[in-house]
């Protein structure tokens, strides 16, 4: 019986497009007629994932990555921006992240799981300070103890490496057969957790295409409401 549910944070528990959209509208409103913001966002995430593994967490390197990902996303859409414009966008994007809110269904999901005796945890990629700031803003400590939150900088390894998932197994003391990992990024979350032997729930809220069909998610949900219904079914009888 599955008794543990581990969650990703970014674009799983909150809508990461919202602060991105606000920063875009502040800095790049002149491109609104020629750029679909969600397409630009998806491209920036693609380049972010591409650069993340080799960046490291030192702030200068992180800033280079931040500039790179939005500049490359715009470039793919035929628009060139300066490094200064990219940096100012990033700084406001971070500021707007201080106002993020949980997707409406997640308090219900957490409460349901806790009522049924499930253990909850978090694995998230990123710098400690940045991710812990988001975790605090989302109020996640109401449902998840800090000991069960693992940030890649602190872990010394990041998703999709199976080692970060195995580190959480040791920390929380659960069996591979008793855990689901829930996240939005197919490569980092589904492929990474599957490599560690975990079951997975891919929250495909943005209708991404499946790239790697050799590693299927255990379940796929397209909306938060579907996720709520699924965890309800998975935990009946716990």
N, C-alpha and C positions, 0 to 999 in steps of 0.2 A: 504494500500500500504506500502511495506517495505521501510523504509527510513534510517535505521541504520544497519551498519555492524561492528561487533566487532571481532577482530582477536587475536588468540594466536600468540606467537612469535617463540618459539623453535621448529624446524623441521616443521614449517608451513610456515613462511616467508623466512627462509634460510635453507640450507641443513646442519643439525647438524652432519651428518655423516662425512662431510669433515674434520673439525678440529679433530674429533675423529680418523679418519683414519691416519692423519698426526702424531698424538701423538702415535698411535699404531706402526706405521712404525719406529718411533724414538726409542721406548722403547722395543717393543716386536716383532721385525722383525724375530726373530728365530722361531716364531710360525706361520709364514705366510702360510706354507704348510699344517698345521693341523687346522687352525682356519679360518672360513669365517668371515671377519671383520663385515659385516652387521649383521650376527647372533649374534656376540659378542656385538655389539652395541644395538641390540634389547633387549638382556638379561640384559645389564647394565641399560637400561631405565626401564625395569620391576622391577629390584631391587631398583632403585632410587625411583620409585613411591611407592613401598612397604615401604620404610624407611622414605619418605619425611614427612609424617604427624606427626611423632613422633620425628623428628630431631630438629626442631627449627632453628633459624637463627644465633645463636652464632657461630663464626668461628670454634671453636674447634669441636663443634658438626657437623657442615657442613663437616669438613675434615674427621671425622669418617664415615659419610655417603658416601663421595666420595670414600674412601678406601673400604668400604663395598660393594658398588655396582659393582665396576670393579672386585674386588676379587671374589665375588659370581658368576659373569658372567663367569669368567675364570674357576672357580671351577665346574660349571655346564658342561663345556666342557672338564673336566678332567685335568685341569692344575692348579697348585697352584703358586701364586705369593706372595711376601712379602709385608708387609704394606708399606715399603719404596718404593718399585717399584710401587705400586698402587698410592702413593702420588706423586711421580715424574711424572707419567703418567698424573695425574689430573692437575698438575701445567702447564705442556706443553699444555694440552687440553685447558685450560683457555687462555694461551698465543695465541694459534692459533685461538681462538674465536675472538680475536681482529682484525682478518682479514676477518671475515665473510662478505658475500655479499647477498643482496636480490636475491631470485630466479627471473630469468629474467622477468617473466610475471607480477610480483607484481607492479612495477611502472605503467604499463598499467592498471592494475586492480584498483589501487588507483585513477589514473587520471580519468578513466571512471566513477567511483562512485562519485567523487567530481563534475565532469561535470554535472552529473545528479542530483545533489543536495542531495546526501546521506550524512549522518553523519558517521564518522569513529572513532573507538576506539580500545583500546588494553586491554586485561586482560591476565596477565602472572604470572605463579607461579615462586617464587624464591626470593632471597635476593635483596633488592632494588639496591645496588651498582652494582651488577653483571648484573641484567636485564637492568638497565638504561644504562650501558656501551654498551650492545648489541644494544639497541634501538638507541643509538647515532651512533654506528658504521654502522648500517643499514640505517641511515639517515631518520628515520621515521617521524621526526618532520616536514619534508617537506610537509607531507600530514595529519598528525594527531597532534592535539595540545596536549601539555603535560598534560593539565587538563583532557583529555580523555584517559589517560593511567593509568591503575591500576595494581600495582605489589602486590603480595600476602603479602609480609612482611609489606608493608605500610598499606595494607587494614586490617591486623590482622586476615585474614581468607584466605584460599586457595581453589582452585578448587580441587575436584568437589563440594564443599559445595555451595549450591544455594545462600548463603548469599553474596558471592563475586559478583555474577551476579546481585543480587538485589541492591548491593551497587552502581554498575555502572548504573543501571536504575535511581536511585535517583540522581546520579551525572550528568547524561546527559539528564534526563527528557524525556525519550521516553517510549512508550507503549510496553508491552510484544508482542503485535501483530505486531509490526513494526520493529522487530530486528532479525537478523541472527547472530549466533556465528559460527566462522570458525576456526577449529583446527584439529590437527592430532591425539590427544590422545582420544580414544573412551570413556574411563571412565571419565577422567577429563573434556573433552570438550563437548562430545555429551550427556553423562548421566548428567553431572553437569548442563549444560545450559538447557537441557530438563526439569530438576527438577524445574528450575526457570520459566518454561513456555515459553522459547525461542524456535524459530526455529533454526535448526542446519545444517551446511554443514561440513561433515567429509571429510577432505583432506587425503585420504588414499594413499599417495604417495609411501608407503613401502609395500603395499599389505598385511596388517595385516588382520587376520581373525576376523570376528565379534564374540565377546565373548557373549555379552548380546543382544539377539535378541528381548527381551521384550521392549527395548527402541531404536527404529530405528531412525537413522538420517533422517532429512527431505530430504536431498540430500547427495549423496556420489559421490566424484570425485576422479579419479585415477591419474590425471596429472594436472599440473598448467594450461595447455591449456584448459582443461575441465572446470576448475574453472573460467577462463576468459570468456568462452562462457556462463557459467551459470549465472554469475552476469550481463552479458550483457542482457540476457533474463529477469532476475528478475527485472531489473531497467528500462526496456523500459516503457516509459510513466510517469516516475517520474516527 
